[in-house]
Amino acid sequence: MQAPNIAIAAMWADTLRQAGIEASVQRQFLSSVAGELPPDQCLPEIWVTHDEQLEPARALLRQLQHLPQRRWQCECGELVEGGFESCWNCGRPMP
């Protein structure tokens, strides 16, 4: 499974390992040759060690990529969306 960058690849691999799925990050150093190789061939990949864990790994990563976004109304009237825990307008913390 390809990841958009090394930071996300590492996070995904850690999440899979925490769920009991043996996984590793591969191709993490190929970004330096992008241009000499096609860019899509230089993206880091998550490899699952055991074939029988592939589908559970894909399901877990799909869930991780489609987390619901929070939305809350601040006391100042601003609608705050996403993962923000304080209002971008006035700085008040999320209730």
URUR-V808825 format. One record per residue. PSI is psi as a letter, one per 30 degrees, with the letter a starting at -180 (none if undefined). Layout:
# URUR-V808825
psi:PSI
psi:PSI
This chain:
# URUR-V808825
psi:k
psi:k
psi:l
psi:f
psi:l
psi:e
psi:e
psi:e
psi:e
psi:e
psi:e
psi:e
psi:e
psi:e
psi:e
psi:e
psi:e
psi:f
psi:g
psi:g
psi:j
psi:k
psi:l
psi:l
psi:k
psi:l
psi:g
psi:f
psi:g
psi:f
psi:f
psi:f
psi:g
psi:k
psi:e
psi:e
psi:l
psi:k
psi:e
psi:f
psi:f
psi:g
psi:k
psi:l
psi:l
psi:k
psi:k
psi:k
psi:e
psi:k
psi:e
psi:f
psi:f
psi:e
psi:e
psi:e
psi:e
psi:e
psi:e
psi:e
psi:e
psi:e
psi:e
psi:e
psi:f
psi:h
psi:k
psi:k
psi:k
psi:l
psi:k
psi:l
psi:k
psi:l
psi:f
psi:f
psi:f
psi:k
psi:j
psi:k
psi:l
psi:a
psi:g
psi:k
psi:g
psi:l
psi:k
psi:f
psi:e
psi:f
psi:f
psi:k
psi:l
psi:k
psi:none
